[in-house]
Amino acid sequence: MSTLIAIVYPTEAKAEEVRQTLLGLQREYVIRLGDAVIATKTEAGKVKLNQLLNTTATGAVSGSFWGLLIGVLFLNPLIGVAVGATSGALGGALTDVGINDAFMKELSASIEPGNAALFLLIQEMTADKVLKQIQGFGGIVLKTSLDETKEQVLRDALQGHSGEAGSTLPA
């Protein structure tokens, strides 16, 4: 079962720094992320999502490849690439992978302009190692799917206080 955690940071740069730290931990097999999205709120109140995977671009590249292949078969590769890229981009734009975009935008509406919320969908993790790496960044827990005890351990770690030695988050 996956765990959802949303943490608010004072700037988008700080949220990106934490995301990069977690992606580094993922390469070391300490955590496995299903999604890691940064949501920011503009001064005008509009919420912008900074996702790891741009499904529109990925769809366009994939569609271009298949369009080229089909275009070569019918002796018109340029039209095949154009049609494939367009349909792939459209399909990618309509695809929502990971955390629901509408949910993130709704939750991010409550943050202050200029702040950034880091949304994490965690599939597995070695909690003590992850907490040790992110505790120095600070942040305020906005929402989690953790039980109350584990959520408190996370809040304490983000505030710079070390929680109980035996406390852990779910794997």
C-alpha angles and dihedrals in degrees: 000000000000125000123220119211126175118190125183119220128187093242140022089238091059091048090049090050090054091046091052090049090053092047088053089052088050090058087054091051093242092120135016114209124200091190140350116193131172116211121194131184120220124218087257089059097251116140116224123195121213104198128188094226120047100207093188093057093041090050091049092052093046092045091049091054094050091041091053091049093050091042091055090052091053094039096247108093097163094058089044091054092047095048092043094049092048095048092043092051091048092049091047093050090053093049119093112195124186120350115024109260094214090053092051093048092048093049093043091055087079096059124094119259110268093027122108131215118211111209115199128188102196119195098178137351146166094238102200093053093046093048091049090055098046102037094088093059096065118206136156123258109241099176139347139174090218122116116258097263095050091044089054090051088054093047091050092049092051091049089055095251116126110234125217112313093239097043116115139171121234119284 
